Amino acid sequence: MSSDDLERRYRRLLAVYPWEHHRVYEDEMLAVLLAGARPGQRRPAAADWRRAVS
């Protein structure tokens, strides 16, 4: 699994945000999530999901 897979999964996670917020901030939020990912991480962490939906 590549970093492209992790990016795709993070984009799917970010889709839970309202469309306007998502459209404006997706690239910035994605960059922060990818920068904080552990080496070899394959999926968004459970904490990432909890923060997104709360």
Biopython code that builds the backbone (N, CA, C, O; Angstrom):
import numpy as np
from Bio.PDB.StructureBuilder import StructureBuilder

atoms = [
    (1, "MET", "N", (0.862, -1.176, 0.000)),
    (1, "MET", "CA", (0.000, 0.000, 0.000)),
    (1, "MET", "C", (0.903, 1.232, 0.000)),
    (1, "MET", "O", (1.904, 1.271, 0.715)),
    (2, "SER", "N", (0.562, 2.203, -0.774)),
    (2, "SER", "CA", (1.408, 3.384, -0.940)),
    (2, "SER", "C", (0.834, 4.587, -0.197)),
    (2, "SER", "O", (-0.260, 4.537, 0.365)),
    (3, "SER", "N", (1.609, 5.665, -0.215)),
    (3, "SER", "CA", (1.128, 6.902, 0.398)),
    (3, "SER", "C", (-0.070, 7.446, -0.376)),
    (3, "SER", "O", (-0.879, 8.191, 0.177)),
    (4, "ASP", "N", (-0.189, 7.074, -1.664)),
    (4, "ASP", "CA", (-1.363, 7.486, -2.445)),
    (4, "ASP", "C", (-2.634, 6.868, -1.864)),
    (4, "ASP", "O", (-3.693, 7.496, -1.864)),
    (5, "ASP", "N", (-2.523, 5.637, -1.370)),
    (5, "ASP", "CA", (-3.675, 4.983, -0.745)),
    (5, "ASP", "C", (-4.073, 5.704, 0.539)),
    (5, "ASP", "O", (-5.258, 5.911, 0.802)),
    (6, "LEU", "N", (-3.078, 6.084, 1.333)),
    (6, "LEU", "CA", (-3.371, 6.816, 2.567)),
    (6, "LEU", "C", (-4.002, 8.162, 2.219)),
    (6, "LEU", "O", (-4.962, 8.579, 2.868)),
    (7, "GLU", "N", (-3.481, 8.835, 1.216)),
    (7, "GLU", "CA", (-4.059, 10.115, 0.791)),
    (7, "GLU", "C", (-5.509, 9.939, 0.357)),
    (7, "GLU", "O", (-6.369, 10.736, 0.732)),
    (8, "ARG", "N", (-5.783, 8.914, -0.420)),
    (8, "ARG", "CA", (-7.152, 8.656, -0.875)),
    (8, "ARG", "C", (-8.083, 8.410, 0.318)),
    (8, "ARG", "O", (-9.219, 8.884, 0.334)),
    (9, "ARG", "N", (-7.604, 7.681, 1.293)),
    (9, "ARG", "CA", (-8.423, 7.408, 2.477)),
    (9, "ARG", "C", (-8.641, 8.674, 3.310)),
    (9, "ARG", "O", (-9.726, 8.883, 3.854)),
    (10, "TYR", "N", (-7.616, 9.509, 3.408)),
    (10, "TYR", "CA", (-7.799, 10.777, 4.111)),
    (10, "TYR", "C", (-8.795, 11.674, 3.368)),
    (10, "TYR", "O", (-9.608, 12.351, 3.998)),
    (11, "ARG", "N", (-8.737, 11.679, 2.062)),
    (11, "ARG", "CA", (-9.707, 12.478, 1.300)),
    (11, "ARG", "C", (-11.131, 11.986, 1.559)),
    (11, "ARG", "O", (-12.056, 12.791, 1.670)),
    (12, "ARG", "N", (-11.305, 10.692, 1.655)),
    (12, "ARG", "CA", (-12.611, 10.122, 1.969)),
    (12, "ARG", "C", (-13.053, 10.565, 3.373)),
    (12, "ARG", "O", (-14.221, 10.885, 3.594)),
    (13, "LEU", "N", (-12.113, 10.577, 4.301)),
    (13, "LEU", "CA", (-12.414, 11.042, 5.660)),
    (13, "LEU", "C", (-12.833, 12.513, 5.640)),
    (13, "LEU", "O", (-13.798, 12.886, 6.308)),
    (14, "LEU", "N", (-12.134, 13.337, 4.899)),
    (14, "LEU", "CA", (-12.438, 14.770, 4.859)),
    (14, "LEU", "C", (-13.777, 15.065, 4.191)),
    (14, "LEU", "O", (-14.324, 16.156, 4.350)),
    (15, "ALA", "N", (-14.296, 14.112, 3.456)),
    (15, "ALA", "CA", (-15.584, 14.307, 2.788)),
    (15, "ALA", "C", (-16.739, 14.436, 3.775)),
    (15, "ALA", "O", (-17.836, 14.835, 3.383)),
    (16, "VAL", "N", (-16.517, 14.107, 5.054)),
    (16, "VAL", "CA", (-17.595, 14.251, 6.045)),
    (16, "VAL", "C", (-17.838, 15.716, 6.410)),
    (16, "VAL", "O", (-18.869, 16.049, 6.994)),
    (17, "TYR", "N", (-16.895, 16.584, 6.071)),
    (17, "TYR", "CA", (-17.069, 18.004, 6.367)),
    (17, "TYR", "C", (-18.052, 18.621, 5.380)),
    (17, "TYR", "O", (-18.209, 18.118, 4.268)),
    (18, "PRO", "N", (-18.714, 19.702, 5.773)),
    (18, "PRO", "CA", (-19.629, 20.381, 4.840)),
    (18, "PRO", "C", (-18.892, 20.771, 3.555)),
    (18, "PRO", "O", (-17.704, 21.094, 3.576)),
    (19, "TRP", "N", (-19.617, 20.732, 2.453)),
    (19, "TRP", "CA", (-19.029, 20.945, 1.137)),
    (19, "TRP", "C", (-18.212, 22.236, 1.045)),
    (19, "TRP", "O", (-17.089, 22.207, 0.542)),
    (20, "GLU", "N", (-18.733, 23.344, 1.508)),
    (20, "GLU", "CA", (-18.008, 24.619, 1.398)),
    (20, "GLU", "C", (-16.686, 24.579, 2.169)),
    (20, "GLU", "O", (-15.657, 25.031, 1.668)),
    (21, "HIS", "N", (-16.720, 24.044, 3.370)),
    (21, "HIS", "CA", (-15.504, 23.930, 4.183)),
    (21, "HIS", "C", (-14.519, 22.982, 3.492)),
    (21, "HIS", "O", (-13.325, 23.263, 3.393)),
    (22, "HIS", "N", (-15.039, 21.885, 3.033)),
    (22, "HIS", "CA", (-14.237, 20.877, 2.348)),
    (22, "HIS", "C", (-13.574, 21.477, 1.106)),
    (22, "HIS", "O", (-12.384, 21.260, 0.875)),
    (23, "ARG", "N", (-14.316, 22.213, 0.324)),
    (23, "ARG", "CA", (-13.797, 22.794, -0.921)),
    (23, "ARG", "C", (-12.668, 23.787, -0.638)),
    (23, "ARG", "O", (-11.674, 23.822, -1.363)),
    (24, "VAL", "N", (-12.819, 24.583, 0.400)),
    (24, "VAL", "CA", (-11.840, 25.630, 0.694)),
    (24, "VAL", "C", (-10.592, 25.079, 1.387)),
    (24, "VAL", "O", (-9.477, 25.493, 1.069)),
    (25, "TYR", "N", (-10.768, 24.151, 2.326)),
    (25, "TYR", "CA", (-9.673, 23.748, 3.202)),
    (25, "TYR", "C", (-9.130, 22.336, 2.972)),
    (25, "TYR", "O", (-8.209, 21.920, 3.675)),
    (26, "GLU", "N", (-9.668, 21.599, 2.020)),
    (26, "GLU", "CA", (-9.258, 20.198, 1.861)),
    (26, "GLU", "C", (-7.750, 20.034, 1.681)),
    (26, "GLU", "O", (-7.144, 19.205, 2.360)),
    (27, "ASP", "N", (-7.143, 20.788, 0.800)),
    (27, "ASP", "CA", (-5.707, 20.617, 0.541)),
    (27, "ASP", "C", (-4.873, 20.886, 1.790)),
    (27, "ASP", "O", (-3.925, 20.158, 2.083)),
    (28, "GLU", "N", (-5.234, 21.935, 2.519)),
    (28, "GLU", "CA", (-4.497, 22.267, 3.735)),
    (28, "GLU", "C", (-4.690, 21.187, 4.803)),
    (28, "GLU", "O", (-3.725, 20.766, 5.441)),
    (29, "MET", "N", (-5.923, 20.744, 4.996)),
    (29, "MET", "CA", (-6.181, 19.709, 6.007)),
    (29, "MET", "C", (-5.491, 18.407, 5.611)),
    (29, "MET", "O", (-4.949, 17.714, 6.472)),
    (30, "LEU", "N", (-5.503, 18.070, 4.341)),
    (30, "LEU", "CA", (-4.860, 16.857, 3.868)),
    (30, "LEU", "C", (-3.351, 16.924, 4.121)),
    (30, "LEU", "O", (-2.753, 15.940, 4.555)),
    (31, "ALA", "N", (-2.744, 18.060, 3.856)),
    (31, "ALA", "CA", (-1.308, 18.220, 4.081)),
    (31, "ALA", "C", (-0.955, 18.018, 5.553)),
    (31, "ALA", "O", (0.050, 17.382, 5.869)),
    (32, "VAL", "N", (-1.773, 18.555, 6.449)),
    (32, "VAL", "CA", (-1.523, 18.394, 7.884)),
    (32, "VAL", "C", (-1.653, 16.928, 8.289)),
    (32, "VAL", "O", (-0.809, 16.411, 9.022)),
    (33, "LEU", "N", (-2.698, 16.259, 7.819)),
    (33, "LEU", "CA", (-2.898, 14.850, 8.155)),
    (33, "LEU", "C", (-1.747, 13.986, 7.633)),
    (33, "LEU", "O", (-1.252, 13.119, 8.354)),
    (34, "LEU", "N", (-1.324, 14.209, 6.409)),
    (34, "LEU", "CA", (-0.238, 13.412, 5.839)),
    (34, "LEU", "C", (1.090, 13.700, 6.541)),
    (34, "LEU", "O", (1.899, 12.792, 6.733)),
    (35, "ALA", "N", (1.316, 14.948, 6.920)),
    (35, "ALA", "CA", (2.556, 15.292, 7.623)),
    (35, "ALA", "C", (2.613, 14.621, 8.994)),
    (35, "ALA", "O", (3.697, 14.294, 9.478)),
    (36, "GLY", "N", (1.465, 14.414, 9.617)),
    (36, "GLY", "CA", (1.420, 13.798, 10.927)),
    (36, "GLY", "C", (1.317, 12.286, 10.906)),
    (36, "GLY", "O", (1.310, 11.652, 11.962)),
    (37, "ALA", "N", (1.236, 11.700, 9.724)),
    (37, "ALA", "CA", (1.106, 10.244, 9.614)),
    (37, "ALA", "C", (2.425, 9.565, 9.999)),
    (37, "ALA", "O", (3.512, 10.078, 9.732)),
    (38, "ARG", "N", (2.295, 8.417, 10.624)),
    (38, "ARG", "CA", (3.473, 7.631, 10.982)),
    (38, "ARG", "C", (4.090, 7.012, 9.724)),
    (38, "ARG", "O", (3.379, 6.762, 8.751)),
    (39, "PRO", "N", (5.383, 6.767, 9.731)),
    (39, "PRO", "CA", (5.999, 6.077, 8.588)),
    (39, "PRO", "C", (5.317, 4.723, 8.371)),
    (39, "PRO", "O", (5.150, 3.945, 9.310)),
    (40, "GLY", "N", (4.935, 4.460, 7.153)),
    (40, "GLY", "CA", (4.296, 3.195, 6.833)),
    (40, "GLY", "C", (2.822, 3.110, 7.191)),
    (40, "GLY", "O", (2.206, 2.057, 7.026)),
    (41, "GLN", "N", (2.250, 4.199, 7.678)),
    (41, "GLN", "CA", (0.832, 4.189, 8.052)),
    (41, "GLN", "C", (-0.015, 3.897, 6.826)),
    (41, "GLN", "O", (0.216, 4.459, 5.756)),
    (42, "ARG", "N", (-0.997, 3.016, 6.984)),
    (42, "ARG", "CA", (-1.820, 2.589, 5.853)),
    (42, "ARG", "C", (-3.231, 3.150, 5.885)),
    (42, "ARG", "O", (-3.883, 3.269, 4.848)),
    (43, "ARG", "N", (-3.701, 3.494, 7.075)),
    (43, "ARG", "CA", (-5.078, 3.973, 7.224)),
    (43, "ARG", "C", (-5.098, 5.167, 8.179)),
    (43, "ARG", "O", (-4.212, 5.307, 9.022)),
    (44, "PRO", "N", (-6.116, 6.027, 8.045)),
    (44, "PRO", "CA", (-6.262, 7.089, 9.040)),
    (44, "PRO", "C", (-6.426, 6.468, 10.427)),
    (44, "PRO", "O", (-7.091, 5.444, 10.585)),
    (45, "ALA", "N", (-5.827, 7.087, 11.405)),
    (45, "ALA", "CA", (-5.935, 6.604, 12.780)),
    (45, "ALA", "C", (-7.360, 6.782, 13.285)),
    (45, "ALA", "O", (-8.096, 7.639, 12.796)),
    (46, "ALA", "N", (-7.743, 5.981, 14.254)),
    (46, "ALA", "CA", (-9.080, 6.076, 14.838)),
    (46, "ALA", "C", (-9.324, 7.487, 15.383)),
    (46, "ALA", "O", (-10.436, 8.006, 15.286)),
    (47, "ALA", "N", (-8.302, 8.095, 15.946)),
    (47, "ALA", "CA", (-8.449, 9.455, 16.474)),
    (47, "ALA", "C", (-8.781, 10.442, 15.361)),
    (47, "ALA", "O", (-9.532, 11.390, 15.588)),
    (48, "ASP", "N", (-8.242, 10.241, 14.172)),
    (48, "ASP", "CA", (-8.547, 11.116, 13.039)),
    (48, "ASP", "C", (-10.039, 11.029, 12.703)),
    (48, "ASP", "O", (-10.682, 12.048, 12.450)),
    (49, "TRP", "N", (-10.576, 9.826, 12.700)),
    (49, "TRP", "CA", (-12.011, 9.632, 12.422)),
    (49, "TRP", "C", (-12.868, 10.287, 13.502)),
    (49, "TRP", "O", (-13.863, 10.948, 13.206)),
    (50, "ARG", "N", (-12.464, 10.093, 14.762)),
    (50, "ARG", "CA", (-13.249, 10.680, 15.860)),
    (50, "ARG", "C", (-13.266, 12.198, 15.772)),
    (50, "ARG", "O", (-14.315, 12.812, 15.968)),
    (51, "ARG", "N", (-12.135, 12.811, 15.484)),
    (51, "ARG", "CA", (-12.079, 14.276, 15.361)),
    (51, "ARG", "C", (-12.919, 14.767, 14.186)),
    (51, "ARG", "O", (-13.546, 15.823, 14.264)),
    (52, "ALA", "N", (-12.930, 14.008, 13.110)),
    (52, "ALA", "CA", (-13.666, 14.433, 11.911)),
    (52, "ALA", "C", (-15.174, 14.412, 12.124)),
    (52, "ALA", "O", (-15.882, 15.279, 11.612)),
    (53, "VAL", "N", (-15.667, 13.447, 12.864)),
    (53, "VAL", "CA", (-17.104, 13.295, 13.001)),
    (53, "VAL", "C", (-17.666, 13.911, 14.280)),
    (53, "VAL", "O", (-18.880, 13.910, 14.482)),
    (54, "SER", "N", (-16.811, 14.429, 15.133)),
    (54, "SER", "CA", (-17.325, 15.027, 16.377)),
    (54, "SER", "C", (-17.465, 16.525, 16.260)),
    (54, "SER", "O", (-17.883, 17.183, 17.213)),
]
sb = StructureBuilder()
sb.init_structure("model")
sb.init_model(0)
sb.init_chain("A")
sb.init_seg("    ")
for serial, (resi, resn, name, xyz) in enumerate(atoms, 1):
    if name == "N":
        sb.init_residue(resn, " ", resi, " ")
    sb.init_atom(name, np.array(xyz, "f"), 0.0, 1.0, " ", f" {name:<3s}", serial, name[0])
structure = sb.get_structure()
